Amino acid sequence: MCTRTRHASLIISAIFFLWLSIRDVTMLRDYKLKIHNSKHVHSCTMSQESQHGKWTLSSSDDEDPPQQTVSKALNRPIPASTDDHHSPLGVQQESTSSSSPDAKTEWPPEPPKPDGGSVGSEARQAAHYNQQNPVKFENKAPSASTKRKRETEDSGWALSSSDDEAADSSDRKRKQPSPKRTKVEDRRPPSPHREPDYKEEPEEFYETSLPPSDEIFRFYLNKVSGVEKKYNTGALHIRDILSPLFGTLKESVQFNYCFDIGWMVQQYPPEFRDKPLMIVHGEKRESKARLIQQAQPYGHIRFCQAKLDIAFGTHHTKMMLLWYEEGFRVVILTSNMIPHDWYQKTQGLWLSPLYPRLPEGSPSSAGESPTGFKRDLLDYLRSYRSPELEEWTQRIQEHDLSDTRWAALDVLGIGATGRGLTQGCLCLCRIYLVGSTPGRYLGADMDRWGHLRLRKLLSEHTRPVQSEEPWPVVGQFSSIGSLGADETKWLAAEFQQTLTTLGKGGKALGSRNAPMHLVYPSVDNVRTSLEGYPAGGSLPYSIQTAQRQLWLHSYLHRWIAKGTGRSHAMPHIKTFMRASPDFTELAWFLITSANLSKAAWGALEKNSTQMMVRSYELGVLFLPSAFNMKTFRVQKNPFPATGPSTSFPVPFDLPPQRYGSNDQPWIWNIPHTQAPDTHGNVWVPS
């Protein structure tokens, strides 16, 4: 009887795997039929094919149930991935290749890396699997369906998917050789960030002295390996941020979504590696156990688990709290604490001044900035309702986060001396915090978090600008959630109302008519990137989400960043801004961890009487009024940075370039086999 039971179980398993294979192929076919049949939306002038061409989106819809993938069904151990807004975090994945047509630096050969199990978003897992088991491009049959045969020990069966929507019937009937998955690591370009600790980076990649500082905005991009050196002058790496040049560290906290603890510890200078370190995370159950296991060798690490009481929410905030002998510092950033996020992606951060300690006996209201930064930071930390963070709220209260020692004219570099900025620390804290924390909020609490918090700040601290033409909104992100059946459900309704708010009566800029330019990498952006197709692992927009919102394609624009030298460094940064019609001025600028997602920004419920937010997010808002300016001038060429500038360094080129007739948004979980990436490989998700 036991033998019969086992046989029956095997038969059921085989049927299940066959069903999964048929389901995935059917879903891909149905999606392509939708693409072909979809009609013009948003009165877009692009052709039907250009509007909804073959494209792949990776699933970052935090509010939707995660899709079960074949690899999960097979229970294949897939190493770490760090994508935001999806599955639990984990260990870092294998690093990607660094070579590219633009690369200026040659790196030593990449040593073999042991394959360790890991977790992360499905998109990042697919990227890791493709890196370890690359499929080389074969030009013999560009229109044939790609058949990926998994190794016997992995599954014992093959899944077939097609990435060609234009193949004619004769092509489909003809059998073509499929790409062979072969081990070709020795032929891949050497990686600039190999495992385990990336020490092969040239010493000049890291700062040996303080970089040219932006004492006005304190907004920095991360360094990128593989670009000209001038584009890293004034940029920061994690080792620069944690350098003793910024202070003598006593203790720190790392808030993030994804961690590689071993790598993170190595980024601290040797003299600080045993200093107390708290990790704030959102992991549960198995993923929490894996995270704790990572920290076993490090006795100085402890944990704080963020409460995620609403389904499909994530702890997505990325922040450092650094306590020095000399004072206290805050860093709000867009990078996960994994190596993959710190070398060949476009990332950004805000680095606070060094805040001095208040005199003993100072009142609790002391040390506040004009923007209420200290109050808002404390409110955000208290929203965790965590005893582990109470000591940090007390420490922050004991420090001076004000900027009362410097006049606005000194900030602008036009003080009485006429020689620019005064020497020394300006101790600026002229930014506003925009955070999200999970919950359902009513009444006065509705505008404390999410996009209503942004709307409140724009209403209270900006002024309408009279203009014959509407000022467009620009949003740039690395992930897209489920936004509804059409734009009126959220994007062009409550969210656009927030982004177009300027002052109490901010209708002068034509809120309803304001164009919305959304910047998200195309397939070709990813294909020609420094990392090649694996860069798409950190762009988790899925076919399941994309096929429900084909209307979104008409809003999308390519990633182009020639001014910062980062056109081939795929963005993991998230930015939102309001630009003048000629894109030379900004009404405001926001850098944040929040992607284009209702889970991140919140959504109104119950006839707009309730605000529901699923995830933790944190960003920094720059308003001209806080800098005694009417608008920010856009800085066209921020690199090489040589010192303070009153123009704002936008990370990518303005105006954004709309998708062309052949452009398709990147979707991670369908194959891309029509053309090779910068390493000669194609993309066949595992």
Secondary structure by P-SEA (a helix, b strand, c coil): caaaaaaaaaaaaaaaaaaaaaaaaaaaaaaaaaaaaccccccccccccccccccccccccccccccccccccccccccccccccccccccccccccccccccccccccccccccccccccaaaaaaaaaaaccccccccccccbbbbbcccccccbbbbbbcccccccccccccccccccccccccccccccccccccccccccccccccccccccccccccccccccccccccccccccccccccccccccccccccaaaaaaaaccccccccbbbbbbbcccaaaaaaaaaacccccbbbbbbbbccccccccbbbbbbbcccbbbbbbbcccccccccccccccbbbbcccccccccccccccccccaaaaaaaaaaaccccccaaaaaaaaaaccccccccccccccccccccccccccccccccbbbbbcccccccccccccccaaaaaaaaaccbbbbbccbbbbbbbbbccccccccccccccccaaaaaaacccccccccccccbbbbbbbbcaaaaaaccccccccccccccaaaaaacccccccbbbbbccccccccccccbbbbbccccccccccccccccccccccccccccccccbbbbcbbbbbbbbbcccccccccccccccccccccccccccccccccccccccccccccccccccccccccbbbbcc
